[in-house]
Amino acid sequence: MDINKKVLLLAIYKKEDDESLNDILLKMDSTHVFTQKEGKKYLKELKKEQLISENSLTVLGITKAKEVELEFKI
């Protein structure tokens, strides 16, 4: 999995309850992690991989996000 997709997946996992996926993309863009256009592409890929649905992570997405979190802690 691409590092930017991992970062996005983890950001969605750590998001506040009142934040939307678009808010996360705006944060990534403002911190120059990736552009909003790239972020939308990554969101589509994550949806296709069934890691997110609507505005939240699926069970599979949560599991993968926890793996990514452990990977980044090392």
PDB file with one MODEL, atoms N, CA, C and O in Angstrom:
MODEL        1
ATOM      1  N   MET A   1       0.848  -1.183   0.000  1.00  0.00           N
ATOM      2  CA  MET A   1       0.000   0.000   0.000  1.00  0.00           C
ATOM      3  C   MET A   1       0.893   1.246   0.000  1.00  0.00           C
ATOM      4  O   MET A   1       1.898   1.305   0.709  1.00  0.00           O
ATOM      5  N   ASP A   2       0.517   2.208  -0.785  1.00  0.00           N
ATOM      6  CA  ASP A   2       1.223   3.479  -0.913  1.00  0.00           C
ATOM      7  C   ASP A   2       1.263   4.213   0.439  1.00  0.00           C
ATOM      8  O   ASP A   2       0.287   4.184   1.187  1.00  0.00           O
ATOM      9  N   ILE A   3       2.375   4.860   0.745  1.00  0.00           N
ATOM     10  CA  ILE A   3       2.549   5.555   2.027  1.00  0.00           C
ATOM     11  C   ILE A   3       1.483   6.627   2.231  1.00  0.00           C
ATOM     12  O   ILE A   3       0.998   6.807   3.348  1.00  0.00           O
ATOM     13  N   ASN A   4       1.112   7.337   1.173  1.00  0.00           N
ATOM     14  CA  ASN A   4       0.094   8.379   1.308  1.00  0.00           C
ATOM     15  C   ASN A   4      -1.271   7.788   1.639  1.00  0.00           C
ATOM     16  O   ASN A   4      -2.036   8.381   2.399  1.00  0.00           O
ATOM     17  N   LYS A   5      -1.578   6.636   1.080  1.00  0.00           N
ATOM     18  CA  LYS A   5      -2.839   5.964   1.410  1.00  0.00           C
ATOM     19  C   LYS A   5      -2.819   5.506   2.869  1.00  0.00           C
ATOM     20  O   LYS A   5      -3.842   5.561   3.552  1.00  0.00           O
ATOM     21  N   LYS A   6      -1.677   5.064   3.337  1.00  0.00           N
ATOM     22  CA  LYS A   6      -1.557   4.659   4.735  1.00  0.00           C
ATOM     23  C   LYS A   6      -1.776   5.852   5.656  1.00  0.00           C
ATOM     24  O   LYS A   6      -2.476   5.754   6.664  1.00  0.00           O
ATOM     25  N   VAL A   7      -1.164   6.983   5.296  1.00  0.00           N
ATOM     26  CA  VAL A   7      -1.319   8.198   6.101  1.00  0.00           C
ATOM     27  C   VAL A   7      -2.786   8.618   6.133  1.00  0.00           C
ATOM     28  O   VAL A   7      -3.309   8.972   7.190  1.00  0.00           O
ATOM     29  N   LEU A   8      -3.448   8.580   4.982  1.00  0.00           N
ATOM     30  CA  LEU A   8      -4.858   8.944   4.910  1.00  0.00           C
ATOM     31  C   LEU A   8      -5.710   7.981   5.729  1.00  0.00           C
ATOM     32  O   LEU A   8      -6.596   8.413   6.465  1.00  0.00           O
ATOM     33  N   LEU A   9      -5.455   6.712   5.610  1.00  0.00           N
ATOM     34  CA  LEU A   9      -6.202   5.710   6.371  1.00  0.00           C
ATOM     35  C   LEU A   9      -6.051   5.950   7.871  1.00  0.00           C
ATOM     36  O   LEU A   9      -7.030   5.877   8.613  1.00  0.00           O
ATOM     37  N   LEU A  10      -4.847   6.232   8.314  1.00  0.00           N
ATOM     38  CA  LEU A  10      -4.600   6.504   9.723  1.00  0.00           C
ATOM     39  C   LEU A  10      -5.272   7.807  10.155  1.00  0.00           C
ATOM     40  O   LEU A  10      -5.811   7.884  11.259  1.00  0.00           O
ATOM     41  N   ALA A  11      -5.248   8.821   9.306  1.00  0.00           N
ATOM     42  CA  ALA A  11      -5.904  10.096   9.624  1.00  0.00           C
ATOM     43  C   ALA A  11      -7.413   9.898   9.772  1.00  0.00           C
ATOM     44  O   ALA A  11      -8.036  10.501  10.646  1.00  0.00           O
ATOM     45  N   ILE A  12      -7.994   9.063   8.927  1.00  0.00           N
ATOM     46  CA  ILE A  12      -9.433   8.781   9.033  1.00  0.00           C
ATOM     47  C   ILE A  12      -9.714   8.027  10.338  1.00  0.00           C
ATOM     48  O   ILE A  12     -10.703   8.291  11.022  1.00  0.00           O
ATOM     49  N   TYR A  13      -8.838   7.099  10.663  1.00  0.00           N
ATOM     50  CA  TYR A  13      -8.978   6.327  11.903  1.00  0.00           C
ATOM     51  C   TYR A  13      -8.922   7.239  13.128  1.00  0.00           C
ATOM     52  O   TYR A  13      -9.645   7.022  14.100  1.00  0.00           O
ATOM     53  N   LYS A  14      -8.056   8.265  13.079  1.00  0.00           N
ATOM     54  CA  LYS A  14      -7.842   9.158  14.218  1.00  0.00           C
ATOM     55  C   LYS A  14      -8.735  10.398  14.200  1.00  0.00           C
ATOM     56  O   LYS A  14      -8.644  11.229  15.104  1.00  0.00           O
ATOM     57  N   LYS A  15      -9.593  10.540  13.194  1.00  0.00           N
ATOM     58  CA  LYS A  15     -10.385  11.761  13.053  1.00  0.00           C
ATOM     59  C   LYS A  15     -11.370  11.935  14.207  1.00  0.00           C
ATOM     60  O   LYS A  15     -11.782  10.971  14.852  1.00  0.00           O
ATOM     61  N   GLU A  16     -11.732  13.197  14.445  1.00  0.00           N
ATOM     62  CA  GLU A  16     -12.736  13.513  15.452  1.00  0.00           C
ATOM     63  C   GLU A  16     -14.113  13.125  14.915  1.00  0.00           C
ATOM     64  O   GLU A  16     -14.301  13.013  13.703  1.00  0.00           O
ATOM     65  N   ASP A  17     -15.058  12.922  15.802  1.00  0.00           N
ATOM     66  CA  ASP A  17     -16.413  12.520  15.394  1.00  0.00           C
ATOM     67  C   ASP A  17     -17.078  13.548  14.484  1.00  0.00           C
ATOM     68  O   ASP A  17     -17.854  13.187  13.599  1.00  0.00           O
ATOM     69  N   ASP A  18     -16.777  14.827  14.701  1.00  0.00           N
ATOM     70  CA  ASP A  18     -17.426  15.875  13.912  1.00  0.00           C
ATOM     71  C   ASP A  18     -16.679  16.209  12.617  1.00  0.00           C
ATOM     72  O   ASP A  18     -17.104  17.099  11.881  1.00  0.00           O
ATOM     73  N   GLU A  19     -15.581  15.518  12.329  1.00  0.00           N
ATOM     74  CA  GLU A  19     -14.822  15.759  11.105  1.00  0.00           C
ATOM     75  C   GLU A  19     -15.336  14.868   9.975  1.00  0.00           C
ATOM     76  O   GLU A  19     -15.696  13.710  10.185  1.00  0.00           O
ATOM     77  N   SER A  20     -15.359  15.436   8.781  1.00  0.00           N
ATOM     78  CA  SER A  20     -15.743  14.660   7.600  1.00  0.00           C
ATOM     79  C   SER A  20     -14.481  14.214   6.866  1.00  0.00           C
ATOM     80  O   SER A  20     -13.375  14.649   7.187  1.00  0.00           O
ATOM     81  N   LEU A  21     -14.663  13.351   5.888  1.00  0.00           N
ATOM     82  CA  LEU A  21     -13.525  12.930   5.074  1.00  0.00           C
ATOM     83  C   LEU A  21     -12.943  14.125   4.319  1.00  0.00           C
ATOM     84  O   LEU A  21     -11.733  14.204   4.108  1.00  0.00           O
ATOM     85  N   ASN A  22     -13.808  15.051   3.915  1.00  0.00           N
ATOM     86  CA  ASN A  22     -13.334  16.248   3.223  1.00  0.00           C
ATOM     87  C   ASN A  22     -12.465  17.101   4.149  1.00  0.00           C
ATOM     88  O   ASN A  22     -11.472  17.679   3.705  1.00  0.00           O
ATOM     89  N   ASP A  23     -12.830  17.185   5.432  1.00  0.00           N
ATOM     90  CA  ASP A  23     -12.005  17.908   6.404  1.00  0.00           C
ATOM     91  C   ASP A  23     -10.606  17.292   6.488  1.00  0.00           C
ATOM     92  O   ASP A  23      -9.608  18.008   6.575  1.00  0.00           O
ATOM     93  N   ILE A  24     -10.545  15.973   6.461  1.00  0.00           N
ATOM     94  CA  ILE A  24      -9.259  15.275   6.511  1.00  0.00           C
ATOM     95  C   ILE A  24      -8.436  15.615   5.266  1.00  0.00           C
ATOM     96  O   ILE A  24      -7.237  15.878   5.362  1.00  0.00           O
ATOM     97  N   LEU A  25      -9.087  15.609   4.100  1.00  0.00           N
ATOM     98  CA  LEU A  25      -8.379  15.949   2.859  1.00  0.00           C
ATOM     99  C   LEU A  25      -7.857  17.381   2.905  1.00  0.00           C
ATOM    100  O   LEU A  25      -6.751  17.653   2.438  1.00  0.00           O
ATOM    101  N   LEU A  26      -8.636  18.289   3.458  1.00  0.00           N
ATOM    102  CA  LEU A  26      -8.199  19.686   3.578  1.00  0.00           C
ATOM    103  C   LEU A  26      -6.986  19.799   4.503  1.00  0.00           C
ATOM    104  O   LEU A  26      -6.065  20.571   4.233  1.00  0.00           O
ATOM    105  N   LYS A  27      -6.987  19.027   5.595  1.00  0.00           N
ATOM    106  CA  LYS A  27      -5.828  19.021   6.505  1.00  0.00           C
ATOM    107  C   LYS A  27      -4.576  18.514   5.791  1.00  0.00           C
ATOM    108  O   LYS A  27      -3.500  19.100   5.912  1.00  0.00           O
ATOM    109  N   MET A  28      -4.731  17.418   5.047  1.00  0.00           N
ATOM    110  CA  MET A  28      -3.594  16.848   4.323  1.00  0.00           C
ATOM    111  C   MET A  28      -3.056  17.857   3.296  1.00  0.00           C
ATOM    112  O   MET A  28      -1.844  17.990   3.123  1.00  0.00           O
ATOM    113  N   ASP A  29      -3.961  18.554   2.628  1.00  0.00           N
ATOM    114  CA  ASP A  29      -3.564  19.546   1.634  1.00  0.00           C
ATOM    115  C   ASP A  29      -2.855  20.729   2.303  1.00  0.00           C
ATOM    116  O   ASP A  29      -1.824  21.192   1.817  1.00  0.00           O
ATOM    117  N   SER A  30      -3.408  21.212   3.411  1.00  0.00           N
ATOM    118  CA  SER A  30      -2.824  22.384   4.070  1.00  0.00           C
ATOM    119  C   SER A  30      -1.457  22.085   4.699  1.00  0.00           C
ATOM    120  O   SER A  30      -0.638  22.989   4.870  1.00  0.00           O
ATOM    121  N   THR A  31      -1.217  20.820   5.042  1.00  0.00           N
ATOM    122  CA  THR A  31       0.091  20.447   5.601  1.00  0.00           C
ATOM    123  C   THR A  31       1.036  19.906   4.535  1.00  0.00           C
ATOM    124  O   THR A  31       2.134  19.440   4.839  1.00  0.00           O
ATOM    125  N   HIS A  32       0.590  19.974   3.276  1.00  0.00           N
ATOM    126  CA  HIS A  32       1.403  19.571   2.119  1.00  0.00           C
ATOM    127  C   HIS A  32       1.787  18.098   2.120  1.00  0.00           C
ATOM    128  O   HIS A  32       2.839  17.722   1.603  1.00  0.00           O
ATOM    129  N   VAL A  33       0.929  17.266   2.705  1.00  0.00           N
ATOM    130  CA  VAL A  33       1.140  15.817   2.632  1.00  0.00           C
ATOM    131  C   VAL A  33       0.841  15.363   1.207  1.00  0.00           C
ATOM    132  O   VAL A  33       1.634  14.658   0.584  1.00  0.00           O
ATOM    133  N   PHE A  34      -0.322  15.782   0.704  1.00  0.00           N
ATOM    134  CA  PHE A  34      -0.698  15.586  -0.695  1.00  0.00           C
ATOM    135  C   PHE A  34      -1.803  16.576  -1.020  1.00  0.00           C
ATOM    136  O   PHE A  34      -2.401  17.166  -0.120  1.00  0.00           O
ATOM    137  N   THR A  35      -2.074  16.757  -2.308  1.00  0.00           N
ATOM    138  CA  THR A  35      -3.094  17.712  -2.721  1.00  0.00           C
ATOM    139  C   THR A  35      -4.486  17.128  -2.504  1.00  0.00           C
ATOM    140  O   THR A  35      -4.655  15.924  -2.312  1.00  0.00           O
ATOM    141  N   GLN A  36      -5.468  18.011  -2.540  1.00  0.00           N
ATOM    142  CA  GLN A  36      -6.847  17.550  -2.370  1.00  0.00           C
ATOM    143  C   GLN A  36      -7.241  16.618  -3.520  1.00  0.00           C
ATOM    144  O   GLN A  36      -7.972  15.649  -3.314  1.00  0.00           O
ATOM    145  N   LYS A  37      -6.759  16.910  -4.717  1.00  0.00           N
ATOM    146  CA  LYS A  37      -7.052  16.065  -5.875  1.00  0.00           C
ATOM    147  C   LYS A  37      -6.480  14.663  -5.671  1.00  0.00           C
ATOM    148  O   LYS A  37      -7.153  13.666  -5.928  1.00  0.00           O
ATOM    149  N   GLU A  38      -5.230  14.597  -5.205  1.00  0.00           N
ATOM    150  CA  GLU A  38      -4.618  13.287  -4.924  1.00  0.00           C
ATOM    151  C   GLU A  38      -5.386  12.567  -3.817  1.00  0.00           C
ATOM    152  O   GLU A  38      -5.598  11.356  -3.882  1.00  0.00           O
ATOM    153  N   GLY A  39      -5.799  13.322  -2.806  1.00  0.00           N
ATOM    154  CA  GLY A  39      -6.536  12.749  -1.693  1.00  0.00           C
ATOM    155  C   GLY A  39      -7.843  12.110  -2.140  1.00  0.00           C
ATOM    156  O   GLY A  39      -8.214  11.039  -1.660  1.00  0.00           O
ATOM    157  N   LYS A  40      -8.537  12.768  -3.059  1.00  0.00           N
ATOM    158  CA  LYS A  40      -9.785  12.211  -3.580  1.00  0.00           C
ATOM    159  C   LYS A  40      -9.523  10.906  -4.322  1.00  0.00           C
ATOM    160  O   LYS A  40     -10.320   9.970  -4.257  1.00  0.00           O
ATOM    161  N   LYS A  41      -8.394  10.854  -5.029  1.00  0.00           N
ATOM    162  CA  LYS A  41      -8.021   9.624  -5.723  1.00  0.00           C
ATOM    163  C   LYS A  41      -7.754   8.506  -4.708  1.00  0.00           C
ATOM    164  O   LYS A  41      -8.183   7.368  -4.900  1.00  0.00           O
ATOM    165  N   TYR A  42      -7.044   8.842  -3.630  1.00  0.00           N
ATOM    166  CA  TYR A  42      -6.759   7.850  -2.592  1.00  0.00           C
ATOM    167  C   TYR A  42      -8.052   7.379  -1.913  1.00  0.00           C
ATOM    168  O   TYR A  42      -8.196   6.198  -1.598  1.00  0.00           O
ATOM    169  N   LEU A  43      -8.987   8.305  -1.691  1.00  0.00           N
ATOM    170  CA  LEU A  43     -10.268   7.925  -1.091  1.00  0.00           C
ATOM    171  C   LEU A  43     -11.003   6.921  -1.969  1.00  0.00           C
ATOM    172  O   LEU A  43     -11.557   5.939  -1.477  1.00  0.00           O
ATOM    173  N   LYS A  44     -11.002   7.178  -3.273  1.00  0.00           N
ATOM    174  CA  LYS A  44     -11.658   6.250  -4.203  1.00  0.00           C
ATOM    175  C   LYS A  44     -11.017   4.874  -4.123  1.00  0.00           C
ATOM    176  O   LYS A  44     -11.710   3.856  -4.120  1.00  0.00           O
ATOM    177  N   GLU A  45      -9.679   4.847  -4.058  1.00  0.00           N
ATOM    178  CA  GLU A  45      -8.976   3.568  -3.970  1.00  0.00           C
ATOM    179  C   GLU A  45      -9.311   2.840  -2.671  1.00  0.00           C
ATOM    180  O   GLU A  45      -9.506   1.625  -2.670  1.00  0.00           O
ATOM    181  N   LEU A  46      -9.377   3.585  -1.560  1.00  0.00           N
ATOM    182  CA  LEU A  46      -9.703   2.971  -0.274  1.00  0.00           C
ATOM    183  C   LEU A  46     -11.137   2.439  -0.280  1.00  0.00           C
ATOM    184  O   LEU A  46     -11.416   1.390   0.300  1.00  0.00           O
ATOM    185  N   LYS A  47     -12.037   3.161  -0.933  1.00  0.00           N
ATOM    186  CA  LYS A  47     -13.423   2.685  -1.049  1.00  0.00           C
ATOM    187  C   LYS A  47     -13.471   1.420  -1.898  1.00  0.00           C
ATOM    188  O   LYS A  47     -14.180   0.468  -1.572  1.00  0.00           O
ATOM    189  N   LYS A  48     -12.711   1.421  -2.989  1.00  0.00           N
ATOM    190  CA  LYS A  48     -12.669   0.250  -3.870  1.00  0.00           C
ATOM    191  C   LYS A  48     -12.119  -0.971  -3.128  1.00  0.00           C
ATOM    192  O   LYS A  48     -12.561  -2.097  -3.354  1.00  0.00           O
ATOM    193  N   GLU A  49     -11.150  -0.734  -2.243  1.00  0.00           N
ATOM    194  CA  GLU A  49     -10.562  -1.809  -1.441  1.00  0.00           C
ATOM    195  C   GLU A  49     -11.437  -2.171  -0.242  1.00  0.00           C
ATOM    196  O   GLU A  49     -11.071  -3.024   0.567  1.00  0.00           O
ATOM    197  N   GLN A  50     -12.588  -1.519  -0.136  1.00  0.00           N
ATOM    198  CA  GLN A  50     -13.562  -1.743   0.939  1.00  0.00           C
ATOM    199  C   GLN A  50     -13.003  -1.449   2.322  1.00  0.00           C
ATOM    200  O   GLN A  50     -13.362  -2.110   3.296  1.00  0.00           O
ATOM    201  N   LEU A  51     -12.118  -0.447   2.407  1.00  0.00           N
ATOM    202  CA  LEU A  51     -11.571  -0.033   3.692  1.00  0.00           C
ATOM    203  C   LEU A  51     -12.378   1.107   4.296  1.00  0.00           C
ATOM    204  O   LEU A  51     -12.362   1.306   5.511  1.00  0.00           O
ATOM    205  N   ILE A  52     -13.092   1.863   3.445  1.00  0.00           N
ATOM    206  CA  ILE A  52     -13.989   2.905   3.939  1.00  0.00           C
ATOM    207  C   ILE A  52     -15.322   2.808   3.208  1.00  0.00           C
ATOM    208  O   ILE A  52     -15.407   2.335   2.074  1.00  0.00           O
ATOM    209  N   SER A  53     -16.354   3.271   3.898  1.00  0.00           N
ATOM    210  CA  SER A  53     -17.680   3.379   3.289  1.00  0.00           C
ATOM    211  C   SER A  53     -18.321   4.639   3.859  1.00  0.00           C
ATOM    212  O   SER A  53     -18.237   4.906   5.058  1.00  0.00           O
ATOM    213  N   GLU A  54     -18.953   5.399   2.995  1.00  0.00           N
ATOM    214  CA  GLU A  54     -19.569   6.665   3.391  1.00  0.00           C
ATOM    215  C   GLU A  54     -18.527   7.557   4.072  1.00  0.00           C
ATOM    216  O   GLU A  54     -17.593   8.026   3.420  1.00  0.00           O
ATOM    217  N   ASN A  55     -18.683   7.795   5.379  1.00  0.00           N
ATOM    218  CA  ASN A  55     -17.807   8.740   6.085  1.00  0.00           C
ATOM    219  C   ASN A  55     -17.004   8.070   7.195  1.00  0.00           C
ATOM    220  O   ASN A  55     -16.546   8.737   8.122  1.00  0.00           O
ATOM    221  N   SER A  56     -16.831   6.749   7.102  1.00  0.00           N
ATOM    222  CA  SER A  56     -16.121   6.050   8.171  1.00  0.00           C
ATOM    223  C   SER A  56     -15.413   4.804   7.645  1.00  0.00           C
ATOM    224  O   SER A  56     -15.600   4.385   6.503  1.00  0.00           O
ATOM    225  N   LEU A  57     -14.608   4.240   8.509  1.00  0.00           N
ATOM    226  CA  LEU A  57     -13.879   3.022   8.159  1.00  0.00           C
ATOM    227  C   LEU A  57     -14.773   1.796   8.314  1.00  0.00           C
ATOM    228  O   LEU A  57     -15.648   1.758   9.179  1.00  0.00           O
ATOM    229  N   THR A  58     -14.547   0.815   7.481  1.00  0.00           N
ATOM    230  CA  THR A  58     -15.211  -0.471   7.643  1.00  0.00           C
ATOM    231  C   THR A  58     -14.433  -1.261   8.700  1.00  0.00           C
ATOM    232  O   THR A  58     -13.385  -0.811   9.163  1.00  0.00           O
ATOM    233  N   VAL A  59     -14.933  -2.414   9.073  1.00  0.00           N
ATOM    234  CA  VAL A  59     -14.215  -3.267  10.030  1.00  0.00           C
ATOM    235  C   VAL A  59     -12.840  -3.616   9.460  1.00  0.00           C
ATOM    236  O   VAL A  59     -11.838  -3.598  10.176  1.00  0.00           O
ATOM    237  N   LEU A  60     -12.804  -3.929   8.180  1.00  0.00           N
ATOM    238  CA  LEU A  60     -11.531  -4.225   7.513  1.00  0.00           C
ATOM    239  C   LEU A  60     -10.618  -2.991   7.545  1.00  0.00           C
ATOM    240  O   LEU A  60      -9.410  -3.107   7.752  1.00  0.00           O
ATOM    241  N   GLY A  61     -11.209  -1.817   7.340  1.00  0.00           N
ATOM    242  CA  GLY A  61     -10.442  -0.569   7.368  1.00  0.00           C
ATOM    243  C   GLY A  61      -9.858  -0.282   8.735  1.00  0.00           C
ATOM    244  O   GLY A  61      -8.720   0.173   8.847  1.00  0.00           O
ATOM    245  N   ILE A  62     -10.630  -0.545   9.772  1.00  0.00           N
ATOM    246  CA  ILE A  62     -10.143  -0.337  11.144  1.00  0.00           C
ATOM    247  C   ILE A  62      -8.972  -1.263  11.426  1.00  0.00           C
ATOM    248  O   ILE A  62      -7.970  -0.848  12.008  1.00  0.00           O
ATOM    249  N   THR A  63      -9.098  -2.514  11.015  1.00  0.00           N
ATOM    250  CA  THR A  63      -8.024  -3.493  11.207  1.00  0.00           C
ATOM    251  C   THR A  63      -6.756  -3.043  10.489  1.00  0.00           C
ATOM    252  O   THR A  63      -5.665  -3.090  11.058  1.00  0.00           O
ATOM    253  N   LYS A  64      -6.901  -2.608   9.241  1.00  0.00           N
ATOM    254  CA  LYS A  64      -5.748  -2.151   8.460  1.00  0.00           C
ATOM    255  C   LYS A  64      -5.151  -0.885   9.073  1.00  0.00           C
ATOM    256  O   LYS A  64      -3.929  -0.736   9.111  1.00  0.00           O
ATOM    257  N   ALA A  65      -5.996   0.024   9.549  1.00  0.00           N
ATOM    258  CA  ALA A  65      -5.512   1.266  10.172  1.00  0.00           C
ATOM    259  C   ALA A  65      -4.696   0.965  11.432  1.00  0.00           C
ATOM    260  O   ALA A  65      -3.688   1.621  11.693  1.00  0.00           O
ATOM    261  N   LYS A  66      -5.128  -0.017  12.200  1.00  0.00           N
ATOM    262  CA  LYS A  66      -4.379  -0.412  13.402  1.00  0.00           C
ATOM    263  C   LYS A  66      -3.018  -0.989  13.017  1.00  0.00           C
ATOM    264  O   LYS A  66      -2.022  -0.750  13.700  1.00  0.00           O
ATOM    265  N   GLU A  67      -2.980  -1.750  11.922  1.00  0.00           N
ATOM    266  CA  GLU A  67      -1.698  -2.287  11.436  1.00  0.00           C
ATOM    267  C   GLU A  67      -0.764  -1.141  11.018  1.00  0.00           C
ATOM    268  O   GLU A  67       0.429  -1.154  11.321  1.00  0.00           O
ATOM    269  N   VAL A  68      -1.331  -0.158  10.321  1.00  0.00           N
ATOM    270  CA  VAL A  68      -0.548   0.991   9.867  1.00  0.00           C
ATOM    271  C   VAL A  68      -0.032   1.765  11.073  1.00  0.00           C
ATOM    272  O   VAL A  68       1.120   2.201  11.084  1.00  0.00           O
ATOM    273  N   GLU A  69      -0.874   1.938  12.087  1.00  0.00           N
ATOM    274  CA  GLU A  69      -0.465   2.652  13.290  1.00  0.00           C
ATOM    275  C   GLU A  69       0.731   1.971  13.953  1.00  0.00           C
ATOM    276  O   GLU A  69       1.671   2.636  14.388  1.00  0.00           O
ATOM    277  N   LEU A  70       0.687   0.641  14.026  1.00  0.00           N
ATOM    278  CA  LEU A  70       1.806  -0.101  14.605  1.00  0.00           C
ATOM    279  C   LEU A  70       3.058   0.028  13.743  1.00  0.00           C
ATOM    280  O   LEU A  70       4.170   0.144  14.260  1.00  0.00           O
ATOM    281  N   GLU A  71       2.868   0.006  12.432  1.00  0.00           N
ATOM    282  CA  GLU A  71       3.991   0.143  11.493  1.00  0.00           C
ATOM    283  C   GLU A  71       4.680   1.493  11.683  1.00  0.00           C
ATOM    284  O   GLU A  71       5.908   1.569  11.659  1.00  0.00           O
ATOM    285  N   PHE A  72       3.907   2.548  11.869  1.00  0.00           N
ATOM    286  CA  PHE A  72       4.486   3.881  12.028  1.00  0.00           C
ATOM    287  C   PHE A  72       5.123   4.093  13.389  1.00  0.00           C
ATOM    288  O   PHE A  72       5.978   4.965  13.542  1.00  0.00           O
ATOM    289  N   LYS A  73       4.718   3.303  14.388  1.00  0.00           N
ATOM    290  CA  LYS A  73       5.302   3.426  15.719  1.00  0.00           C
ATOM    291  C   LYS A  73       6.695   2.846  15.776  1.00  0.00           C
ATOM    292  O   LYS A  73       7.504   3.248  16.612  1.00  0.00           O
ATOM    293  N   ILE A  74       6.985   1.903  14.894  1.00  0.00           N
ATOM    294  CA  ILE A  74       8.283   1.210  14.924  1.00  0.00           C
ATOM    295  C   ILE A  74       9.394   2.109  14.482  1.00  0.00           C
ATOM    296  O   ILE A  74      10.551   1.690  14.446  1.00  0.00           O
TER     297      ILE A  74
ENDMDL
END
